Amino acid sequence: MAEVQTIAVEESRTEEILSIQQRRWRKFRSLKRGYYSLLVLLGAYVVSMFLPLLVNNRALVVHYQGKTYFPAVRDLLDLPLIGQLGGTPFIAGEELGQAGNKSECNYRALKRQYEQEGTGNYVIMPLYPFGPIEDISIEGNEPFMPPLSRTEFGELRLFGTDDRGRDVFARMAYGFQISFSFALLVASLSYLIGVPLGALMGYFGRWFDLLMQRFMEIWGSLPFLFLIIIVVSIVRPSFFVLVLLLVVFSWLGIAQQMRAQFYREKTRDYTAAAISIGVPTRRILLRHILPNSLVPIITFFPFAVVGDIGALVSLDFLGFGLAPPTPSWGEMVSIGMDNLTNGYWWLVLVPLGALFVTLMLVVFIGEAVREAFDPKTFSRLR
């Protein structure tokens, strides 16, 4: 009995030593469903950053007449708004020995050619040698190939092809990277705008709060879908254009939540005490009120990601999203619905399955975060 009491005392002392953030992390790790969902989702997202080296119709390495080329590595160095750091990945077939091919080299055919010639040239292809935008214009791509089928050269099509001969697995994988990156970027930018504005509205109030409230009411009443249609009819919809359009609307809810939190916290005794002893306003906002107001905002972040993924998929499905041939789950579902009655079920099942699994994992993470940040979990008044 004495040993049990000693162990209980030691555990209570350990709990007292841990900070509130450490205890929240420990609580989150104890929620296995959310913790493992986070590991799976982060692992998949990190792997998706290297998709040009794993899922691509461009070769990893081409050795031809003593020279070595790395087309897929150049794809990996294609950065948004910056461009190709390693030069263009385009290499004409004639440069690598494909007679008469002035367009981009067909690396799968080139690999077979080198193997037949036996001259010491070689091609190393990615693990899955199909790209997300190559279509029937490239040899070996046929429309509506069923899942687990093989090409005439023995290459496996994991989830088949769509109506244009594009590989469904490749488009699904790249679509995950685009959708998740889009949601993270929109949610993060919305927080960067909404949190400071809501904090200032809630703390200072008066004319600033009144003007911002009227502006938010007018701005929030604008029809979002109609605005998207107008913008898409004027400019070509790109990744960053859609991010901007969603951010200018999604920050409104974040600002309203932060405004309510700061209104509540500025009436607390600790705020009044800080003001009475002359603590600077910036320090009161950043060091005292903000940490006590972030819990609802943090717990809402995973659900904001879910909403942003759904928004992009919906816009792509309606035809107002990313411009073709960008890999998109919404466009894949749209193509699948158009061909569902013809028996091409995998064109709908694969993107919807990927969407379902991704959103389910994010929701599991959100539930675990909400429970880990619940004040009742560490309250002494339970």
N, C-alpha and C positions, 0 to 999 in steps of 0.2 A: 504493500500500500504506500509506503514511504517513497519507494522508487517511482511509482506512478505519479505521485505529487511532485517529486523532483523534476520529472520529465515535463509535466504540465507547466511548472514554473519556468523551466528553461525555454519552452516553446513560447510562453507569453513574453519573456524577455526578448526573444528573437523577433517577435512581432513588433515590439516597441522600438527595436533598433532600426527596423526597415522603414524607409520613407513611404509615403502614401503611394507614390508612383511605383515603387518596387512591389508593394502589396497588390496593387492593381495588376501589374504584370504577372505576379504569381497566381492571382485569381484567374486571369485570362488563360494562362497555361494549364490550369486545372480543368478548364472547360474544353475537353478534348475535341469536340466537334468543331468549335470555332478555331482552335489552335491549329489543328491539322488542315483545316480548310485554308487557313492563311499560308501554311507551308506549301500546300499543293498549288495555290493560286500564284504565289510569289515565284515558286519554282518554274511554273509554266510560263509566266511572264518573262522571267530571265532567259529561259530557253528560247522564247519567241524573238528575243533580240538577235539571236544568232541563226534565224531561219534561212538567210541567204547561204549559209554554209551547210544547212541540213536539208532544206526543201527548196530545190532550185533546178531549172533546166540548164543553167550555166555551170561549167565545170569548175571544180576546185583548183585543179592543176592541169595544164596542158603543156607537154614537152614536145616541141617540134623543131627538128633540125638544129639541135643544140640550144634553142631558146625556150624559156619557161614563162608561161602566162598564168595569171590568177584572176580569171573573170569573176568568179563568185565573191572573192575578197573585195573587189571593187564595188560589187553590189552592197556589201556590208558597210562600206564607207560612204554610202549615199545618205547624207544627213539632211533633214528638213531645213529649208531656208538657206542652206550653205551649198549643197550640191555634192558632186563627187570629189572627195579629197584625193582619191587615188586615180583620177582620170575616168573616162567613159568605159563602161564594160563592153561596149560594142566592138566586136572583132569580126570582120568579114570572113566568110568561109574560105575564100581563095587564099587568104593569108596563112591559113593552117592546112592547106592541101586539099580542100574540097573544090574540085574543079568546077568552074561555072557558077559558083554560089557567091554572088556579090552582096547578098544580104547577110544578116547575122548568122554565125556558124551554128549548125545543128550539132551540139556536142555529143548527144547520144549516138547519132549516126557517125560522127567523127571517131568515137571510141571503137565502134565496130570496124570502121575502115582501117584504123591503125592496127587492130588485132589481126585483120586479114593480111595486111601488107607485111607485118613482121619486120619493120625496119628500125625498131628501137624507139619510135615515137609512142607516146602513151597519153591517155586521158584518165583522170581520176574524177568521178562524178560524186555529187552529194549522196547522202544516205537515201534520200527519196528524190529521184532525178527528174522531177516535173515542176514547172513553174506555175504561178497562180494566174498568169495572163496569156500564156501561150494557147493558141486555138488550133482549129483545123487547118490553118495555113501551114503548119509545121508537120512534117511527116511523123506518123505514128499516133496522131491525135484524132480520134473518131468520136462523134457525138453519141451520147446516151449509152456509154459503156457501163454495165452494171458493176456493183461493188465486187472486189476480189477477182475481177477479170484480169486478163493479161493481154498485152499487145502481141502483135505477130512476132516480135523479137523477144518475148518472154518477160517483159517488164510489168510488174504488178501495179494495178490501179486499186488502191486501198478502198476508196469510196466511189469509184467510177468517175464518169465525166458528165458535164452538163450538155446543153443543146448546142454549144459552140465548140465542143471537144476539150474544154478546159477542165483540169483535174480538180475534183471536188475537195479532196483532202488538202491540197495545197491552198486552195482559196479559203477553206475553213480555218486553217492554221494562221494564214496571214490576216484573215478577218478578225481573229481573236486579238492579235497584236494591235490592229488599228482600233478596234472597239474599246479595248481596255485602256489604251493610251489616250484615246479621245475622252473617255469618262474621267480618268484621273486628272487630265489637264483642265477640263471644264470645271470639275469640282474644286480643284485647287485654286484656280483663278477666281471662281465665285466666292470662295472663302477670303481670298486676299482683298477683294472689293467689299464684300458684305460685312465682314467682322469689324474692320475699323470704322466704317460708316455707321453701322448699328451701335457700336460702342459710343461714338461721339453723340449720336442722337439721344441715346439713353442717359448719358451723363450730363450733357449741357442742356438738353431740352430747349424750351422757349422757342424763339423764332427759327433757330436752325432745325429743330425737330419738326416744327410745323411745316416749314418749306419742304423738307425732305419727305415728310409723310404725304403731302399733296403731290409731289413729283412721283413718288412710288405708286400712288393710287392711279395716276394718269398713265404712267409707263406700264404698270401691270395690267391695265385694261386693254392694251393693244392686242389684237388677235395675232398670236405667235405664228400660226400656220400660214395665215395670209401674208405676213411679213416675209416668211421664208420663200413663199411662191414669188413674191415681187422681186426679192433679191436674186433668186435663182434665174429669173427671167432676164436680169440685167447683167449679172456676172457669172462666170463659170464657178460652180460650187466646188470648193477645195476643202481640205482638212481644216486649215486654219480659218477659213471663212465661216465654216459651220461652228467651230469652237467659239469664235467671236459672237455669232448670233445667239448661241445658247447661253453664253456667259452674261450678255447684256440683260437677260431675263432671269436667269437662275440665281443671281445674287440677291434678289429682292427678298426671298424667304429667309436667307441667312441673316440679312440685315434686320429683319423684323424680330427674329429670335434673339439676336445680340442686343437689340434695343430693349426688349423686355427684361433680359438678364441684368443689364446695367441699371435699368430703372429700379429693379429690386435691390441690387447690391449697394447702390449709392445711399440707400436709406438705412443701411446697417450701422451698428455702433462703431465698428472698426473704421468705417469710412469717415464718420463724423470725428472720431478721435484723431485720425490722420490729418484731416483738414484743420482741426483746432491747434495742432502743434506745428503747423506750417509746412507740412510735407508738400513738395511740388506736385502740381496737377498731373504731369506726365508720369511721375513715380506712382501716384495713386492709381492711375489708370492701368499701368503696365505691371506693377508689382503686387497690387492688392486686389483690385476688382477683377481684372482680366483672368487670373488663374482660377478664381471662384466662379467664373461665368462660362468657362470653356467646356465643362462636362457635357451639357446637352448638345453643343455643337460637335464635339468629337464623336459622340455616339451616333450622331446623325450622318457622319461622313460616308460610311459604307452604303447607307441607303440612298444617299445622293449619287454615288457611283452607279448603283442599280438603275436609278432613274435616267441617268445620262446615257448608259448603254442602251436602254429601251428607247430613248429619244432618237439616237442615231439609227438604230435598226428600223424604227418606224419611218423615219424620213427616207432612208434608203429603199424601203419597201414601197413607199408611195412615189418614188422617183424624184424626190427633192433633196436627196442626200449627195453622197460622194459620186463624182462623175465616173462612168465606166471607162476603162475596165478595172477600176480599183476593187480589190477583193472586199466584199461586204456581205455580212450575214443577211441584211435586209434584202439586197438584190438577189441573193441566192434563194431566199424563201419565195420572192416574187417569181423567179424563173421556175421554181419547183411547183408553185401553185398553178402556173400556166400549163404545165405538162403533167399534172397529177392524174388527170383522167386517162392519160395514155399509159399509165402503169409505172412511171418513173418516180417511185415513192422516195428513193434515197435523196432526191434533190430537195425535198422538204424535210425529211427526217434528220439528215446530217446537220444542217445549220440550226434547226430548232433544238436538236439535242445538245449541240454545243452551247447555244444560248441558255438553255435550261440549266445545264450543269454549272456554267459560269455564274449565273445569277443566284443559284442555290448556294454556291460556296460563299459568295459575297454576303448573302443574307445570314448565313451561319456565322460569319465573322462579325457582322453587325450585331447579332444577338449576343454573342460572347462579349463584345466590347461594351455593350449596354449593361450587361450584368456585372462586368468587372468594374465599371465606373459607377455603379449604383451606390449612393451614399449609405443606404441601409446595410450594405455588406460589411462596412467597417465601423458602423455606429455603435457606441457604447450603450445606447438606450434601447437596444432591441429586446 
